[in-house]
Amino acid sequence: MIKVGLLGAGRIGKVHARSIVADQRSQLLAVADINAQAAQQLAATCGAKARSAQEIIADPGIDAVLIATSTDTHAALIEAAVHAGKAVLCEKPVDLDLDRALACQAVAAQAGRPVMIGFNRRFDPHFAALKRAFDAGDIGKGELLSITSFDPAPPPASYVKSSGGLFRDMAIHDLDMACWLFAALPVSVTALGASIIDPAIGAEGDVDTAVITLGFADGRMAVIKNSRRAAYGYDQRVELLGATGLLSVGNVLENTLTRITSAGAHSAKPEYFFLERYMQAYAAEWRAFIDAVTAGTDYPVTLQDGVNALALAQAATLSCHSGKTVQLDGGRPVSAARPPEGAHTAAEGEGIPASAARPPEGAHTAAEGEGLPMSAARPPAGEGAPASA
């Protein structure tokens, strides 16, 4: 039985608590949150105790911690947990700053403790089925990947201000998906974005509508479409065109009823938001984590994957702000092509940190010839394929 401490009792913390309790191989012993009342309430519903994050991490009777706190605390909590010898599953992203994420990776590598990052969409049964079919050669070589991710409604401007922006907060899931499906890192990122839904989002310096194009070394392309508003619900679709066919995953609907009359055919809307759409994925993600912890095998999603996705999100942010295509080396932004004449240029200081060009010494490196960690090349045991809010 794996004894677990949950750090974070907010919306996503409650989702993770459900997964921990549902798995007979794990027991939730303690819950921490900056809001003591929230921690006490969630702990009470799960038969656990409310404690501080420091107490949980220091407790030798706790084997694993799940970090579902605010993003600005992730890196420090990861570092404290690996130093304490805990198994760690942390929500995305590692941090909003790439240099800070790289420093965290170096600490984990020095401690010799792997960390799993919560890119839960890899564990969605529908996307996992697409990944299995593609890897089995059902459509030959993949050529063009299209990922659609539209939220049902924009977040408040107060959230946007601390979120790191659309590319780090929202598109980071899709950037990870593209790397996972193609089992490679892109060599270029081009992003366009605008604030056309809510002027308050633009006033905070962010965009609410964006398109990202990823170019891969062998000519393959991935196009990611993001919007903070789809009036009909949470739009989550993937299409992968290959040499001999097409694989696609459509939306998961609120119900499967189709009403057909002389007026036409009508079906339900997509599930409203990520909690409804990806509940199965969160549960599968936790099972995969426990599989790896109990078997002593590699995590299906690594800290390196988290760093890779954050680097791509930062490259997309730079591309959007500068009007340039950002060139990558090993998944790290290293240069930007000349923008079209008259294009908006990046503000001073908006460039990519120089340290992003290489992982920290001793950090987990990419599998030979793949451009991705070795763990990304195979699915977790029993899940068929690897996978915020």
Phi, psi and omega per residue, in radians:
M1 nan 2.149 3.134
I2 -1.526 2.108 3.124
K3 -1.500 2.255 -2.949
V4 -2.155 2.453 2.956
G5 -1.972 2.289 -3.135
L6 -1.826 2.130 3.109
L7 -1.818 1.854 -3.087
G8 2.056 2.079 -3.102
A9 -2.095 0.433 3.106
G10 -1.458 -2.737 -3.058
R11 -0.996 -0.864 -3.102
I12 -1.344 -0.493 3.068
G13 -1.084 -0.664 3.120
K14 -1.158 -0.645 3.088
V15 -1.097 -0.811 -3.132
H16 -1.146 -0.641 3.116
A17 -1.042 -0.693 3.120
R18 -1.083 -0.721 -3.136
S19 -1.171 -0.721 -3.134
I20 -1.092 -0.805 -3.103
V21 -1.188 -0.586 -3.088
A22 -1.263 -0.404 -3.120
D23 -1.539 2.099 -3.067
Q24 -1.199 -0.182 3.134
R25 -1.588 -0.077 -3.129
S26 -2.247 2.614 3.123
Q27 -2.307 2.177 3.124
L28 -1.441 1.968 -3.102
L29 -1.674 -0.596 -3.012
A30 -2.611 2.621 3.126
V31 -2.288 2.364 3.090
A32 -2.183 2.560 3.049
D33 -2.811 2.624 3.092
I34 -1.095 -0.449 3.029
N35 -1.621 1.773 -3.044
A36 -1.036 -0.658 -3.125
Q37 -1.143 -0.700 3.112
A38 -1.109 -0.711 3.112
A39 -1.118 -0.750 -3.126
Q40 -1.137 -0.728 -3.124
Q41 -1.153 -0.785 -3.135
L42 -1.188 -0.705 3.116
A43 -1.067 -0.709 -3.122
A44 -1.120 -0.651 -3.133
T45 -1.282 -0.321 -3.069
C46 -1.926 0.098 -3.122
G47 1.213 0.505 -3.120
A48 -1.998 -3.105 3.098
K49 -2.023 2.571 3.051
A50 -1.501 2.180 -3.139
R51 -2.453 2.989 3.083
S52 -1.392 2.775 3.112
A53 -1.070 -0.671 3.139
Q54 -1.116 -0.711 3.118
E55 -1.140 -0.714 -3.133
I56 -1.112 -0.824 -3.106
I57 -1.146 -0.608 -3.097
A58 -1.407 -0.222 -3.056
D59 -1.335 2.014 3.138
P60 -1.192 -0.238 3.116
G61 -1.443 -0.088 3.102
I62 -1.817 2.162 -3.047
D63 -1.522 -0.582 -3.003
A64 -2.472 2.623 3.031
V65 -2.198 2.485 3.021
L66 -1.949 2.096 -3.069
I67 -1.711 1.960 3.137
A68 -2.300 0.676 3.136
T69 -1.591 -3.038 3.099
S70 -1.138 2.621 -3.019
T71 -0.981 -0.645 -3.064
D72 -1.192 -0.134 3.113
T73 -1.808 -0.156 -2.994
H74 -1.021 -0.918 -3.028
A75 -1.072 -0.793 -3.120
A76 -1.127 -0.677 3.135
L77 -1.234 -0.658 3.054
I78 -1.024 -0.834 -3.109
E79 -1.073 -0.775 3.127
A80 -1.118 -0.697 -3.088
A81 -1.204 -0.733 -3.140
V82 -1.200 -0.603 3.077
H83 -1.115 -0.528 3.127
A84 -1.491 0.006 3.095
G85 1.388 0.349 -3.113
K86 -1.462 2.646 2.854
A87 -1.335 2.418 -2.995
V88 -2.264 2.250 2.897
L89 -2.087 2.096 -3.087
C90 -2.115 2.376 3.042
E91 -1.064 2.675 3.052
K92 -1.288 2.766 -0.256
P93 -1.474 3.004 3.083
V94 -1.067 -0.750 3.106
D95 -2.887 2.960 3.056
L96 -1.485 -0.293 -3.121
D97 -1.879 2.228 -3.071
L98 -1.152 -0.706 3.105
D99 -1.040 -0.714 3.141
R100 -1.160 -0.678 3.112
A101 -1.130 -0.703 3.107
L102 -1.128 -0.681 3.099
A103 -1.128 -0.699 3.096
C104 -1.103 -0.720 3.113
Q105 -1.069 -0.682 3.134
A106 -1.142 -0.701 3.116
V107 -1.112 -0.781 3.133
A108 -1.102 -0.695 3.131
A109 -1.138 -0.722 3.131
Q110 -1.140 -0.621 3.117
A111 -1.323 -0.267 3.141
G112 1.247 0.450 -3.116
R113 -2.051 2.106 3.081
P114 -1.258 2.772 3.138
V115 -2.324 2.369 3.060
M116 -1.749 2.342 3.127
I117 -1.835 2.451 -2.979
G118 -1.472 1.195 2.945
F119 -1.571 1.446 -2.944
N120 -1.177 -0.365 -3.063
R121 -1.170 -0.402 3.050
R122 -1.073 -0.428 -3.073
F123 -1.683 -0.039 3.078
D124 -1.058 2.275 -3.060
P125 -1.065 -0.531 -3.129
H126 -1.282 -0.821 3.097
F127 -1.173 -0.602 3.105
A128 -1.122 -0.649 3.109
A129 -1.150 -0.687 3.096
L130 -1.107 -0.760 3.133
K131 -1.069 -0.743 3.130
R132 -1.107 -0.756 -3.124
A133 -1.135 -0.705 3.133
F134 -1.157 -0.812 -3.135
D135 -1.126 -0.467 3.117
A136 -1.373 -0.097 3.100
G137 1.529 0.331 -3.064
D138 -1.073 -0.498 -3.130
I139 -2.175 0.339 -3.139
G140 1.219 -2.680 -3.136
K141 -1.212 2.284 3.079
G142 -1.214 2.477 -3.078
E143 -2.175 -0.756 -3.085
L144 -2.449 2.111 -3.132
L145 -1.910 2.330 3.100
S146 -2.187 2.148 3.139
I147 -2.093 2.176 3.099
T148 -1.931 2.233 3.112
S149 -2.479 1.784 -3.135
F150 -2.076 2.217 3.035
D151 -1.357 2.762 -3.137
P152 -1.303 -0.471 -3.109
A153 -2.753 2.606 -3.116
P154 -1.236 2.620 3.075
P155 -1.338 2.885 3.080
P156 -1.177 2.695 -3.131
A157 -1.034 -0.537 3.131
S158 -1.106 -0.587 3.081
Y159 -1.248 -0.769 -3.115
V160 -1.000 -0.679 -3.055
K161 -1.027 -0.588 -3.086
S162 -1.897 0.072 -3.007
S163 -1.467 -0.297 -3.030
G164 1.588 -0.048 3.111
G165 1.673 2.873 -3.057
L166 -0.986 -0.700 -3.044
F167 -1.218 -0.683 3.140
R168 -1.423 -0.526 -3.035
D169 -1.604 -0.709 -3.006
M170 -1.919 -0.963 -3.064
A171 -1.193 -0.317 -3.099
I172 -1.019 -0.586 3.060
H173 -1.074 -0.768 -3.069
D174 -1.277 -0.605 3.059
L175 -1.094 -0.733 3.083
D176 -1.138 -0.714 3.125
M177 -1.025 -0.752 -3.119
A178 -1.098 -0.767 3.123
C179 -1.137 -0.698 -3.126
W180 -1.164 -0.799 -3.099
L181 -1.162 -0.719 3.141
F182 -1.514 -0.138 -3.114
A183 0.898 0.758 -3.138
A184 -2.816 2.835 3.042
L185 -1.771 2.502 3.129
P186 -1.260 2.862 3.092
V187 -1.873 -0.128 3.099
S188 -2.669 2.636 3.101
V189 -2.339 2.223 3.033
T190 -2.203 2.212 -3.090
A191 -2.294 2.402 2.998
L192 -2.092 2.456 -3.141
G193 -2.656 2.726 3.110
A194 -2.694 2.752 3.024
S195 -1.813 1.693 -3.077
I196 -2.100 -0.024 -3.118
I197 -1.764 -0.842 -3.072
D198 -2.373 1.965 3.138
P199 -1.010 -0.469 -3.133
A200 -1.149 -0.555 3.086
I201 -1.181 -0.742 3.081
G202 -1.109 -0.618 3.133
A203 -1.128 -0.415 3.098
E204 -1.538 0.065 3.112
G205 1.484 0.242 -3.111
D206 -1.969 3.024 3.062
V207 -2.016 2.764 3.099
D208 -2.078 -0.074 3.132
T209 -2.450 2.274 -3.062
A210 -2.672 2.693 3.007
V211 -2.286 2.263 3.136
I212 -2.080 2.321 3.040
T213 -2.018 2.178 3.102
L214 -1.855 2.302 3.060
G215 -1.906 2.357 -3.129
F216 -1.893 2.771 -2.991
A217 -1.038 -0.541 -3.091
D218 -1.622 0.176 3.093
G219 1.721 -0.225 3.096
R220 -1.087 2.687 -3.135
M221 -2.329 2.632 3.016
A222 -2.294 2.335 3.121
V223 -2.056 2.189 -3.124
I224 -2.001 2.207 3.117
K225 -1.982 2.171 -3.126
N226 -2.176 2.429 3.013
S227 -2.547 2.515 3.101
R228 -1.462 -0.018 -3.131
R229 -2.551 2.124 2.921
A230 -2.298 1.940 -2.984
A231 -1.048 -0.348 -3.048
Y232 -1.679 -0.010 3.115
G233 2.238 -2.907 -3.042
Y234 -1.473 1.866 -3.028
D235 -1.661 1.956 -3.072
Q236 -2.325 1.718 -3.090
R237 -2.302 2.635 3.080
V238 -2.373 2.338 3.017
E239 -2.245 2.338 3.118
L240 -2.246 1.956 3.131
L241 -1.592 2.243 3.113
G242 -2.115 -3.128 -3.082
A243 -1.104 -0.495 -3.060
T244 -2.142 0.159 3.138
G245 2.969 -2.958 -3.077
L246 -2.323 2.374 2.998
L247 -1.965 2.367 3.137
S248 -2.512 2.570 3.023
V249 -2.152 2.148 3.132
G250 -1.612 -3.016 -3.135
N251 -1.288 2.614 2.983
V252 -1.541 2.130 -3.036
L253 -1.592 2.823 3.141
E254 -1.085 -0.546 3.010
N255 -2.735 2.960 -3.047
T256 -1.726 0.163 3.133
L257 -1.194 2.273 2.970
T258 -2.055 2.177 -3.128
R259 -1.830 2.070 -3.095
I260 -2.070 2.082 3.114
T261 -2.360 -3.059 3.112
S262 -1.131 -0.317 3.131
A263 -1.452 -0.220 3.137
G264 2.299 -2.987 -3.129
A265 -1.895 2.389 -3.087
H266 -2.351 2.397 3.079
S267 -2.304 3.050 -3.106
A268 -1.263 2.854 3.085
K269 -1.369 2.882 3.024
P270 -1.093 2.743 3.020
E271 -0.858 2.572 -2.930
Y272 -1.196 -0.786 -3.081
F273 -2.670 -3.032 -2.948
F274 -1.138 -0.541 -3.141
L275 -1.105 -0.704 3.102
E276 -1.310 -0.774 -3.033
R277 -1.196 -0.671 -2.980
Y278 -1.975 0.366 3.133
M279 -1.043 -0.725 3.100
Q280 -1.102 -0.647 -3.115
A281 -1.158 -0.705 3.117
Y282 -1.091 -0.727 3.133
A283 -1.142 -0.741 3.130
A284 -1.162 -0.630 3.097
E285 -1.055 -0.796 3.130
W286 -1.130 -0.720 3.115
R287 -1.071 -0.686 3.121
A288 -1.152 -0.667 3.092
F289 -1.096 -0.818 3.137
I290 -1.158 -0.648 3.052
D291 -0.949 -0.838 -3.086
A292 -1.207 -0.710 -3.131
V293 -1.127 -0.795 -3.089
T294 -1.268 -0.578 -3.116
A295 -1.565 -0.231 -3.106
G296 1.245 0.498 -3.123
T297 -1.766 3.013 3.140
D298 -1.109 2.551 3.017
Y299 -1.211 2.499 -3.137
P300 -1.246 -0.392 3.052
V301 -2.281 2.178 -2.966
T302 -1.898 2.987 3.029
L303 -1.076 -0.584 3.067
Q304 -1.073 -0.709 3.074
D305 -1.043 -0.703 3.114
G306 -1.119 -0.728 3.097
V307 -1.146 -0.749 3.124
N308 -1.010 -0.843 -3.098
A309 -1.146 -0.670 3.120
L310 -1.155 -0.690 3.095
A311 -1.077 -0.701 3.109
L312 -1.179 -0.678 3.103
A313 -1.123 -0.674 3.118
Q314 -1.204 -0.655 3.077
A315 -1.124 -0.702 3.109
A316 -1.125 -0.689 3.095
T317 -1.078 -0.793 3.121
L318 -1.103 -0.758 3.137
S319 -1.072 -0.773 -3.128
C320 -1.104 -0.739 -3.092
H321 -1.297 -0.510 -3.007
S322 -1.753 -0.333 -3.028
G323 1.321 0.297 -3.091
K324 -1.921 2.689 2.892
T325 -1.465 2.201 -3.110
V326 -1.633 2.180 3.107
Q327 -1.504 2.551 -3.065
L328 -2.152 2.680 3.038
D329 -2.341 1.958 -3.088
G330 1.087 0.532 3.132
G331 1.507 -0.042 -3.121
R332 -1.832 2.337 3.078
P333 -1.123 2.247 -3.137
V334 -2.198 -0.423 3.136
S335 -2.801 2.900 3.109
A336 -2.273 2.393 3.102
A337 -1.203 2.806 -3.135
R338 -1.110 2.287 3.133
P339 -1.302 2.788 3.056
P340 -1.084 2.608 -3.094
E341 -0.996 2.271 3.127
G342 1.552 -0.064 -3.129
A343 -1.234 2.670 3.094
H344 -1.126 2.302 3.141
T345 -1.765 2.753 -3.102
A346 -1.180 2.500 3.060
A347 -1.211 2.643 -3.136
E348 -0.996 2.309 3.135
G349 1.626 -0.036 -3.119
E350 -1.566 0.006 -3.096
G351 -1.187 3.059 -3.133
I352 -1.493 2.339 3.113
P353 -0.974 2.446 -3.128
A354 -1.060 -0.552 -3.111
S355 -1.167 -0.204 -3.132
A356 -1.292 -0.213 -3.087
A357 -1.264 -0.241 3.140
R358 -2.664 2.611 3.084
P359 -1.251 2.747 3.124
P360 -1.114 2.658 3.141
E361 -0.998 2.285 3.124
G362 1.538 -0.110 -3.135
A363 -1.285 2.786 3.094
H364 -1.068 2.250 -3.101
T365 -1.802 2.901 -3.086
A366 -1.244 2.644 3.082
A367 -1.105 2.512 -3.063
E368 -0.991 2.171 3.059
G369 1.342 0.011 -3.068
E370 -1.863 -0.554 -3.088
G371 1.384 0.054 3.100
L372 -2.344 2.725 3.076
P373 -0.977 2.633 -3.111
M374 -1.004 -0.593 -3.100
S375 -1.157 -0.327 3.135
A376 -1.353 -0.216 -3.058
A377 -1.460 -0.163 -3.121
R378 -2.472 2.620 -3.127
P379 -1.374 2.789 3.060
P380 -1.177 2.648 -3.117
A381 -1.030 2.243 3.031
G382 1.503 -0.132 -3.080
E383 -1.815 -0.306 -3.135
G384 1.482 -0.517 3.088
A385 -2.917 2.644 3.064
P386 -1.255 2.728 2.788
A387 -1.889 nan nan
S388 nan 2.534 2.469
A389 -0.871 nan nan
